Amino acid sequence: MVALPLAVASARQAGDAGRAAVPAAPRGDATTRPDTRSRSPHLLGLGLATAARCGPELTSPDGIEAQTCVLTQGEDTWARAYYRNATGRSLDSVLSLMGPGDRTVQIRCATGTDDEPATCETPRERSRGGPDAYTAVSEFAERGPDGALLLRSGSNS
């Protein structure tokens, strides 16, 4: 009786749809093993782990739902707001990431009228401290310079 090595990897990770199967390495072939000596200690086998520090999910009486988070991956930190606009009208929104040394990154986000969940995020920047050194705030207001503030959501609890 002859045992044949597994010819094709059959297990897939979420998000692998459409990717081709890769032939498995024959057992005992050390030349095909990945080099793990240079791997970051933050690797979990699927890539860099992302840490998220999020505030509570909030809903305004006007129909805005939002949650704001500070995300850290490797040496990068950024802010992300998850939101849903059920007001039926476009809104002005701003997402701010505040960090050590009075450093602030701010971005305006397009808030459509489609009542679908959406996200907005600041550009990633090299971390200048631990995740607790950062705070994020998202604000949603009626359009225009005098638009009323409808919701403010923060990454802190």
Secondary structure, DSSP 8 states (H G I E B T S, - for coil): -------B-----TT-TT----B---TT-GGGS---TT--TTB-SSSB-EEEEE---EE-TTSEEEEEEEEEETTEEEEEEEEEE-SSS-EEEEEEEEEGGGEEEEEEEEE-SS--EEEEE---EE-SS-GGG-EEEEEEEESSTT--EEEEEES--
